[in-house]
Amino acid sequence: MDLDAVLLARIQFAFTITFHIIFPSFTIGLAAFIATLLVRWRLTGREHFRNLARFWTKIFAVSFAMGVVSGIVLSYQFGTNWSNFSVVVGNVLGPLLGYEVLTAFFLEATFLGIMLFGWNRVPPNIHVLSAILVAVGTSLSAFWILSANSWMQTPAGHEIRDGIAYPVDWIAIIFNPSFPYRFAHMFTAAYLTTSLVVLAVGARYLMQGRFTEEAKTMLHMGLGMVAILAPLQVFIGDQHGLNTLEHQPVKVAAIEAHWDGSKPGDLVLFAWPNEKEERNDYQISIPGGASLILKHSTEGLFPGLKEFPRDERPPVVPVFFSFRIMVGMGMLMVALGLIGAWLWFRRTLYDARWYLKYAQYAWPLGFIATLAGWYTTEVGRQPWIAQGILRTKDAVSPVAFGAVLTTLILFVIVYSIVFAMGIYYINRLINYGPKGAATQTPEGVPSRPLQAAEPAAHDAIEKGA
Amino acid sequence: MDAIHYWLPVLWAAIIGVAVVLYVILDGFDLGLGILFPFTPEEERRDVMMNSVAPFWDGNETWLVLGGGGLFVAFPLAYAVIMPALYLPIIIMLLGLIFRGVAFEFRWTAKPNHHFWDQAFAYGSIVAAFMQGVVLGGYLQGIHVENNAFAGGTFDWFAPFPLFTGVALVVGYALLGTTWLIMKTEGELAVNARRWSKYLLLAVLAIMVIVSLWTPLAFDRISERWFTWPNIIYLSPVPILTALAAFGCWYGLNNGREVMPFMSAISLFLLGFVGLAISNTPYLVPPSLTFWDTAAVPESQIFMLVGVLIMLPLILGYTVFVYWMFRGKVREGEGYH
């Protein structure tokens, strides 16, 4: 197989997984948010918690459906497009994915049925329990898939015989060196992503003067999470970076665009890494800054890109920039959280329209940061698909160029239609708001997820919005 | 070969067999409803049809992930050969599943302009079912393997037998769909479903006869398996039980039974699967690679087996619980809410 087919297979996988990751990184936190709302409803008896839970459940249903269908595709792509990957690491990675299916996928998919349709059909406590189980399922899913991914970054607990990886110690495989850091980092990212969406929607309703009680709850819960998690995430991310320096130094060198390891690393604020001439063009940097972060001394040394053979370096430009995008988003989140917390403390949050005005546009921050972070870590692992074990170019299937091209085009067309419509429908549900038909009609009348969006559409048309 | 190396792959082949059968039956009836959509233009009835499976479809499709995932876990080499060999049918099937899966959620919001999502549900289901049949046929007709890797062409599956099994699975899923509707709905929809079921049952029986003749004629390994002494005696219960299941279905349809046709249709599928399993054992990649050739190392299979033994009964338990929670007939204008 020639290199072009490898490139196509990579583009296809990048495309399908990029679309997929958007939904779980939202639904992991959203499931927990809905379960929390329902528990608060059971504890306090205050109906607006239930209204909110119902509203977000409709959005959850649409997001989750898109996550499921795009996820099924991935579970087959390991074989269709990366069959040699399956052969070489299947003995080790297979069981991790198998445990994901058994402990997580069935749990979330099955209890989702009750969570979506059981509002009046099952006793309230069973319904609340179902929502909790869905949240547990999404978290377990994250646990296993991040373990598998971390093993690809920092393999452990295995041995190689005749080019094939065999398991030796399952605990060492599951809890491989980068897993605790990656799990903490991604899990926090998922909760942050959801919290930012909740915060933004709450801010939007307050600005519009709609659903004030629900909006305040959303604002408090979303902002509370962001104010705590955003600074925490900075700390976790820093720890993760130190772990990467230990196990994948070349990735860190690419992130910092650090070429010469015999000198301390500068904190490069902007540059265009010139891979051909092994230096940075147009560099603006803080001398010794990267060394200060990574080695806790401006004189500290860490490996530079030149220390690695060219065919073991990742592409520097995408890693360098995606990392900076992630950090930039993170800084915005910290600012949003701390300023909001201060306003809240001063009891001026609801009146600070200048703050709410910006907060309502904060919803994409988490998604952008998550995607940028994944691009950093995945591109940063190249040219390996499993670090030190298998190169990406050796992992592809014996499938014809034309077949991969055809399916890539089909994926682009289908995903463009399906996911654009899905996002449009979610936006419509948010425009319509929590006090939809679902809560105003008598019990027992259909309120299928999304059905409530129907009158919303009519409203929107009438208002010319 | 010691006992562990012998029995673990056999056990794992059985587990994956169970996952595939459960997928075919569970997602079979809900894909079947999509296949019936073009014959049910009335909006209210389409609502009822979708409501009858809406709480379950997601769990049903998870069995497909377990089937594919299980193959990856227990037989990575088989997974690595079969997936590229059936590349296009599998990917097109997945695209079909995307359309019909999201249609469950999107259809309601698009109302009254939901026509597109009705079509997406119908044709997504039909395409997925047809391609699953093509995958089955392409798999049964054999995969060209050299040096433990797929070495055939992109369009090997584009042959009479896989295309026939593609149509066959569409018809079979439609029968599961109509008998499900007999059980879960009432009024004219149930009456229609009963009428369609009879034609579909006859078509399914004709298909089963054709496959039973075609496969031994075309593949020597299969005729040897079935038609040599004493196998022919030991295996005779399979066709006899199939005839009984077909009779049970026909009887149930003609005598107003509501559950019996569905259960009999499931039995037909089970027996068809048993027949195919008998034809191909011990090949996991017919006609060259066996369970043992493609198995993951025992360490991997045992580690995963522990999970299966603990989790599978739990999964079956809560799946039954959810079906039980949503038991009974679905009526027009009444969702499960």
Interface residues (C-beta under 8 A of the other chain):
Chain A: A61 V62 F64 A65 M66 V68 V69 S70 G71 I72 V73 S75 Y76 F78 G79 T80 S83 N84 S86 V87 G90 N91 V92 G94 P95 L97 G98 Y99 E100 V101 L102 T103 F105 F106 L107 A109 T110 F111 L112 G113 I114 L116 F117 G118 W119 N120 R121 V122 I126 Y166 P167 V168 W170 S397 P398 V399 A400 G402 A403 T406 T407 L410 F411 V414 V418 M421 G422 Y425 R428 L429 G444 V445 P446 S447 R448 P449 L450 Q451 A453 E454 A457
Chain B: N51 A54 P55 F56 D58 G59 E61 T62 L64 V65 L66 G68 G69 G70 L71 F72 V73 A74 P76 L77 Y79 A80 V81 I82 M83 P84 Y87 L88 I90 I91 I92 L94 L95 L97 I98 F99 G101 V102 F104 E105 F106 W108 T109 K111 P112 N148 A149 F150 A151 G153 T154 A296 V297 E299 S300 F303 M304 G307 V308 M311 L312 I315 Y318 T319 V322 M325 F326 G333 E334 G335 Y336 H337
